[in-house]
Amino acid sequence: MKRGKKYAEAAKLVDRNTQYDPQNALELVTKAAVAKFDETVEAHVRLGVDGRHADQQVRGAVVLPHGTGKTVRVLVFAKGAKADEAAAAGADFVGAEDLIPKIQNEGWLEFDVVVATPDMMGVVGRLGRVLGPKGLMPNPKAGTVTMDVAKAIADIKAGKIEYRLDKTNIIHVPIGKVSFGQEKLMDNFHAIMSAIIKAKPSAAKGTYLRSVVVASTMGPGIKVNPMKLEA
């Protein structure tokens, strides 16, 4: 893959063979971000588990202390008083069966997180083929299937993110924007890593944190020393 001059210059700041302390890695991320827009910083965490086994799944949610820097659009499936509660709490969209054809047939996906009350999961389940592959299906572990829709919306708007393994046993999560600076990024990074470490399945054997890499949208990947995180 051909890279531009800016990327080449940024890559010179990073030693690909070095595993950096978290603080140094995040300082390098901000220095190596040279795009004209405010790049998102992501963490990519490879775990020593086999996600094909139910007892080795790693999934959950955490509220980042400083949010993600992104405005999150929340869709809530609820009826009656719970629909009113969701609207009052700041949900961007609220609906029930009426949203099925809009999403299924019209391809409407102008939302980032889906919350549902438990009684609506039968309805939401009909959208599994659309929402599932995009990681948008509500899930009790992530706190997005709940009767307390107001709290769910407040947490999401405050910077709650969901983490889960992909098919290659890697978790990809945003930890903020380059403009946050090293300290805020460090707070967010610590919050997500603590959550992932606490979520270690009892069935996991051997090294849990195989590799940890941080990178901005257009910047080079920077390796973090996993030994500095497991303590």
C-alpha positions as CSV (number, residue, x, y, z in Angstrom):
1,M,0.0,0.0,0.0
2,K,1.5,3.3,-1.1
3,R,1.7,6.0,1.7
4,G,2.1,9.8,1.3
5,K,5.0,11.9,2.4
6,K,3.3,13.0,5.6
7,Y,2.8,9.4,6.7
8,A,6.5,8.6,5.8
9,E,7.6,11.6,8.0
10,A,5.3,10.5,10.9
11,A,6.5,6.9,10.6
12,K,10.1,8.1,11.2
13,L,9.1,9.1,14.8
14,V,8.2,5.5,15.6
15,D,10.5,2.5,16.1
16,R,8.5,-0.4,14.9
17,N,10.6,-2.8,17.0
18,T,10.0,-1.0,20.3
19,Q,7.1,-1.7,22.7
20,Y,6.5,1.7,24.4
21,D,5.3,2.6,27.8
22,P,1.6,3.7,27.5
23,Q,2.4,7.3,28.2
24,N,5.2,7.4,25.6
25,A,3.0,5.6,23.0
26,L,0.2,8.1,23.4
27,E,2.6,11.1,23.2
28,L,3.9,9.6,20.0
29,V,0.4,9.2,18.6
30,T,-0.3,12.9,19.0
31,K,3.0,13.8,17.4
32,A,2.6,11.4,14.5
33,A,-0.9,12.7,13.6
34,V,-0.4,15.0,10.7
35,A,-3.8,15.1,9.0
36,K,-5.6,18.4,8.6
37,F,-8.6,17.0,10.5
38,D,-8.9,16.0,14.2
39,E,-8.0,12.3,13.9
40,T,-9.5,9.6,16.1
41,V,-7.2,7.6,18.2
42,E,-7.9,3.9,18.5
43,A,-6.5,1.0,20.5
44,H,-6.2,-2.5,18.9
45,V,-5.9,-5.2,21.5
46,R,-5.1,-8.8,20.5
47,L,-6.1,-11.3,23.2
48,G,-5.0,-14.8,23.9
49,V,-8.4,-16.3,23.8
50,D,-10.5,-18.2,21.2
51,G,-13.7,-16.3,20.6
52,R,-15.3,-19.2,18.8
53,H,-15.9,-20.7,22.3
54,A,-18.7,-19.1,24.3
55,D,-16.7,-19.3,27.5
56,Q,-13.8,-17.3,26.0
57,Q,-15.9,-14.4,24.6
58,V,-14.8,-11.0,25.8
59,R,-17.5,-8.3,25.5
60,G,-18.7,-5.4,27.6
61,A,-18.9,-1.6,27.8
62,V,-17.2,1.2,29.6
63,V,-17.7,4.9,30.0
64,L,-14.6,6.8,28.9
65,P,-13.8,9.6,31.4
66,H,-13.4,12.1,28.6
67,G,-15.8,10.7,26.1
68,T,-14.9,9.8,22.5
69,G,-15.0,13.3,21.0
70,K,-17.8,12.1,18.7
71,T,-21.4,13.0,18.8
72,V,-23.3,9.7,19.2
73,R,-26.8,9.2,17.7
74,V,-28.9,7.0,19.8
75,L,-31.9,5.0,18.5
76,V,-34.3,3.6,21.2
77,F,-36.8,0.8,20.7
78,A,-39.5,1.4,23.3
79,K,-43.3,1.9,23.7
80,G,-45.5,4.0,25.9
81,A,-44.0,5.6,29.0
82,K,-40.6,4.2,28.2
83,A,-40.7,5.8,24.7
84,D,-41.5,9.1,26.4
85,E,-38.7,8.6,28.9
86,A,-36.2,7.9,26.1
87,A,-37.3,11.1,24.2
88,A,-37.0,13.2,27.4
89,A,-33.5,11.7,28.1
90,G,-32.2,12.9,24.7
91,A,-32.6,9.9,22.4
92,D,-32.1,11.0,18.8
93,F,-34.7,8.6,17.5
94,V,-37.5,6.6,19.3
95,G,-39.8,4.0,17.7
96,A,-41.1,0.5,17.6
97,E,-42.5,-1.7,14.8
98,D,-42.8,1.3,12.6
99,L,-39.0,1.4,12.3
100,I,-38.7,-2.1,10.9
101,P,-39.5,-1.3,7.2
102,K,-37.5,1.9,7.4
103,I,-34.4,0.0,8.4
104,Q,-35.1,-3.2,6.4
105,N,-36.4,-1.8,3.2
106,E,-35.1,1.8,3.0
107,G,-31.6,1.0,4.4
108,W,-32.0,3.7,7.1
109,L,-29.0,3.5,9.4
110,E,-28.5,7.1,10.6
111,F,-27.7,6.1,14.2
112,D,-24.6,4.8,16.1
113,V,-26.0,2.9,19.0
114,V,-29.3,1.0,19.5
115,V,-31.0,0.7,22.9
116,A,-34.1,-1.5,23.5
117,T,-36.3,-2.3,26.4
118,P,-36.5,-6.1,27.0
119,D,-40.1,-6.4,25.8
120,M,-39.0,-4.9,22.4
121,M,-36.3,-7.5,21.6
122,G,-38.7,-9.6,19.7
123,V,-39.2,-6.7,17.3
124,V,-35.5,-5.8,17.2
125,G,-34.6,-9.5,16.6
126,R,-36.3,-9.2,13.2
127,L,-33.5,-6.7,12.3
128,G,-30.7,-9.1,13.2
129,R,-29.5,-9.6,9.7
130,V,-29.1,-5.8,9.2
131,L,-28.0,-4.7,12.7
132,G,-25.9,-7.8,13.6
133,P,-23.1,-7.5,11.0
134,K,-22.7,-3.8,11.8
135,G,-22.4,-4.5,15.6
136,L,-25.6,-2.6,16.3
137,M,-27.7,-5.2,18.0
138,P,-28.6,-4.3,21.6
139,N,-27.0,-6.6,24.2
140,P,-27.6,-6.9,27.9
141,K,-23.8,-7.2,28.5
142,A,-23.3,-3.8,26.9
143,G,-26.2,-2.3,28.9
144,T,-28.2,-1.6,25.8
145,V,-31.1,-4.0,26.6
146,T,-32.5,-2.3,29.7
147,M,-35.6,-0.8,31.3
148,D,-33.6,2.1,32.5
149,V,-33.4,3.8,29.1
150,A,-32.7,7.2,30.6
151,K,-29.4,5.9,32.2
152,A,-28.4,4.0,29.1
153,I,-28.8,7.2,27.0
154,A,-27.0,9.3,29.5
155,D,-24.0,6.9,29.7
156,I,-23.8,6.6,25.9
157,K,-23.9,10.4,25.4
158,A,-21.2,10.7,28.1
159,G,-18.8,8.5,26.2
160,K,-19.8,4.9,26.9
161,I,-18.3,2.6,24.3
162,E,-18.8,-1.1,23.7
163,Y,-15.9,-3.5,23.2
164,R,-16.0,-7.0,21.7
165,L,-13.8,-9.5,20.0
166,D,-13.7,-9.6,16.2
167,K,-13.2,-12.9,14.3
168,T,-9.4,-12.6,14.7
169,N,-9.6,-12.2,18.6
170,I,-8.8,-8.5,18.4
171,I,-10.7,-5.7,20.1
172,H,-10.8,-2.4,18.2
173,V,-11.9,0.7,20.2
174,P,-11.8,4.5,19.9
175,I,-10.1,6.2,22.9
176,G,-10.6,9.8,21.8
177,K,-9.4,12.5,19.5
178,V,-5.8,13.7,18.9
179,S,-6.9,17.1,20.2
180,F,-7.6,15.6,23.6
181,G,-3.8,15.5,24.3
182,Q,-1.7,12.9,26.0
183,E,-3.3,13.1,29.5
184,K,-6.9,12.7,28.5
185,L,-6.1,10.0,26.0
186,M,-4.2,8.2,28.8
187,D,-7.2,8.4,31.1
188,N,-9.4,6.9,28.4
189,F,-6.9,4.3,27.5
190,H,-6.5,3.2,31.1
191,A,-10.3,2.9,31.5
192,I,-10.7,0.6,28.5
193,M,-7.7,-1.5,29.3
194,S,-8.8,-2.0,32.9
195,A,-12.2,-3.1,31.6
196,I,-10.7,-5.6,29.2
197,I,-8.3,-7.0,31.8
198,K,-11.2,-7.4,34.3
199,A,-13.2,-9.2,31.6
200,K,-10.6,-11.9,31.2
201,P,-12.5,-15.2,30.9
202,S,-11.7,-17.9,33.5
203,A,-11.2,-20.3,30.5
204,A,-8.4,-18.2,29.0
205,K,-5.1,-19.9,29.2
206,G,-1.6,-18.5,28.7
207,T,-0.8,-14.9,27.9
208,Y,-4.0,-12.8,27.9
209,L,-2.8,-9.5,26.4
210,R,-0.9,-10.7,23.3
211,S,-0.4,-7.3,21.7
212,V,-1.6,-3.7,22.1
213,V,-1.3,-1.1,19.4
214,V,-2.5,2.5,19.4
215,A,-2.8,4.6,16.3
216,S,-4.5,7.7,14.9
217,T,-6.7,7.5,11.8
218,M,-4.0,8.4,9.4
219,G,-0.9,7.7,11.6
220,P,1.4,4.7,12.0
221,G,0.6,2.0,14.6
222,I,2.6,2.3,17.8
223,K,3.2,-0.8,20.0
224,V,2.4,-0.6,23.7
225,N,4.2,-2.9,26.1
226,P,1.5,-5.3,27.5
227,M,3.6,-6.0,30.6
228,K,3.0,-2.4,31.7
229,L,-0.7,-3.0,31.6
230,E,-1.4,-6.3,33.3
231,A,-0.1,-5.1,36.7
